[in-house]
Amino acid sequence: MTSSTFSIRQYAGSEWSLLFQGAESRVYQGVFHSKPAILKERFKKTYRLDELDQKLTKERIRSELKAYQKIEKKCPDLFQNMCRVLHSDERNIVFTELTDTISVKEYFDQSSEEAINEMLKKMGEVVAQIHLCGVIHGDLTTSNFLVKQQHKQLDSLMDNVVIPIDFGLSSGLVNVENQAVDLYVLERAIQSTNPKINFNHLLDSYQKKMETDKINKKLDQVRMRGRKRLMIG
C-alpha cells in the first residue's frame, strides 16, 4: 500500500473494466502491478457537502482496511482465503482478484435444497469467525459472500469455501447487540429473495461456533423491534 493518490482515470482503458456500480462504489476488474486485481472506487457524491463526503469516504476506507488487518492478525484460517489489499488511498482500495468464485446469491439460485442448507451452515461458521475476530461486518448480504469452487462440481456439499467481502460498513464495536443485528441484517437479506430458505441452519452453526446462545436470544429481541418498526412505518 502507498499513500499516493490512485486515479481510475489514469488506469482506465483496456486494463480496467467496470464490473458493476452500487450506491456507494464502483467496482472494476483489471491489472495492478502485473497482478489480476479488483478496484473498489468510492466515488464522490454530488448531493453531499464536500467536507461530509470526504469524511464519510475516509471513514469507510479506514473501516475496511482495519477489518482486513484484524482478521489477518487474529483469524489466519479465515484470512487465508480472503483477498489481499494491494493499494489504498482516500477513495480507492485495490484488492487481489479472487478467481473461480461466485456470490452466495448466485449459488442459492442454482443449487439444490441440500446444498443450500450446507452452505448456510458454512456461512454461520464464517460469520462467527468474523465476530470472534473482533469485527462487526455491518452489511451482511448474499452478495457479500463469495463461494470458492474447489472442484468443477458446484453442488459439491463439502468442498466449496465461503469468503466474506466488502467490509466498508464494518466496525470494531463488538457486543451481543451488534452481533445480533449483523445476523438480523443477513436474515432479512436472505429471506427477501429466498423466503423458503431455513435460516436456522445458519443460526445453529453460528451458535455452535460461538459456543453461546446469548446472541441468538438477542436476535429474537432485534426481530421484535424490526417488526414494530415495520408496523409503525
N, C-alpha and C positions, 0 to 999 in steps of 0.2 A: 504494500500500500504506500501511496505517496500523498503529499498534501497539495500537489499541483492540481489545477482545475482540469477536469476531463470534459471535453466538449463532444457531444454526439455528432455535432455538425462536422467537426474535424475528422471523425472516424466514420462518417456516413458513406453512402455509396454502395459499392459492390461488397464490402466486407461486413456490413451490418444490415440486417433486415428486421423490420418491425414484426414481432410475433403477435402482440395484442396491446391494447391500451385500456387501462382501467380508469377509475375515478381519480386515483392518486398518482398513477405512474404509467410510463410506457416501458415495455419490455422488448429488448432487441436480442437477436442471435447473431453472433459474429465471431471474430478472432481478435484476441488481445495478446500481444507479445507472442504470437505464433501458437497460442492455445485456444481451442474452442471455448467460447465464453458466452455468458448471458449478461446483458447490461440492463439494470433497472434504473431508469431515469425518473426522478421525481420532478416533474415539470412545474413551472411557475403557474399559479392560479391567478388569473387576471382579476377575479372578483374579490380577492383578498388584498388588504393593505400590504405593501411590500415588506414592512417590518414583521407583520404577523406571519406572512407566507414563509419568510426566511427562518423565523423562529420554529414554526411547526415542522418544516422540512428538515432542519438541523436536528431537531429532537428525534424524528423518526429514523433518520440515518443513524444517529448515535444509538438509539434503542436496538436497531437491527444488528449493528456491529457488536454491541455489548452482549447480546443474546448468543451470537455465534462464538464469541470469545469464552463466555461462561460455559457453554455446552462443550466446547473443545477441551476446556480445563477439567470440568467436573464429570463429564459423561463421554469419555472417549469411544465407548462402544456405539453410542448413538451417533456421535460426530463422524465416525469413520465413513459413513455412507452419505453424509451431507456435502453440499457444495462448499468450496473454499472461496474466501474473499481474495480477489487479486488486486483490487484498487478501490479506493473510495475518495470522495470529496464532498463538497457541500450539497450536491444534488444527485450524485450518482454512486452506485455500487456495481462493480464488475465481479461476477462470480464465475467459477469454473462451470462448464456446462455438464449437466448430468444426462448421460446418454441412455438409450433403451428404457425410457420411463414414460408413463402416462399418469394423468391425475387420477386420484381415487374416484372422482366424479365419473370419468370415462370408464374406469374399472367396474363400477357399480352398474353402468349402463349395458355392459356386455358380459356379465358374469352370472353364474348360477347362484341360487339362494345359499347353497352350502359354501361356495367360495366367498360370497359376501359376508356371511357370518364369521368365517375365519379371518377375513380382512378387518372386520370390526374388532375382533379380539386383538389383532396386531396393532390397530390404531389405539386401542385402550392402553396397551403397554407403552406405546410411544408417547402418548400424552402424559402418562405417569412419569416416564423418564424425563420429559421436559420439566415437569413440576418438581421432580426430585433434584434436578439440576439447579433449581432456584430461579426458574423463568416462568412467567405467565405469558402465553402466546398472544392473546388478545384478539385474534382473528382466525379462529379455527373453523375452516370450511373444507369441503371435499376437494376444492381446487388448491388448497394449501397443503395437501399431502400428495406426494408422488409415490408411484409404485414402480420399483426397480424390478424388471423382469430378469430373473436369473436364468430362466430357460425360455424357449420359444413357446412353451405351453402356458399361456396366460392364466388359465384356470387352475394351474397347479396350486394346491392348498398350502404347501409348506415353504416354497422356495422364493416367493415374492417378498421383497423388503420394502417397508414403509418409511418414507423420508419426509420430514416436515420442512416446509419452506416459508418464506415471507414473514419475517419477524418484525416488520415495521411498526406494529402496534404493541409490541411486547413490553414487559416491564419486569423489574426485579422485586416487586412488592408481592411476595408470595405469602398468602394466608388462605385459610379454608374458604372464605367468601370468594376470593378471586379465582381460586381453583375451581369452585363450583360454577362460577359464571363462565369460565372457559369451557367447561363441559356443556353448559346450557346453550351457549352460542353454537357449539358444534351440533348438539342435538337438534336445534331449530334449523340449522343449515341442511342437515341430512333429511329431516322429516318434511321440509318444504319441497324437496324434489323427489324424495323416495319415502312416502308416508307409510309404506308397508314394512320398511326395514325395522328390525327389532333392535333398538338401541341398547337394550340390556346386555347384549353380548359384549359391547364395548365397555359398559359400566362395570360388569363383573370382572373383566380382565383388568381394568383400571384399578379397581378396589384391591384385587389380589396383589398387583404390583406395588401399590402404595402401602399395603399392609394395615389399612384402616378403613372404617366405613363412615368416618366423620364427614368426608367430602360429599359422598353420595347422599347422606342425610341432609346436608346443607343444600344440595341440589334440589331437593323437594321444596325447600323454602323459596329458593330462587324461582322455581317454576310457578309457585303460587303468586309471587309478586308479578311475574311476567303475565300471568293470566289476568290479574287485576288490572294491569296497565292496558291490556287489550280490551277489557270490558269497558273501562273508563274512556279509552280513546285518547 
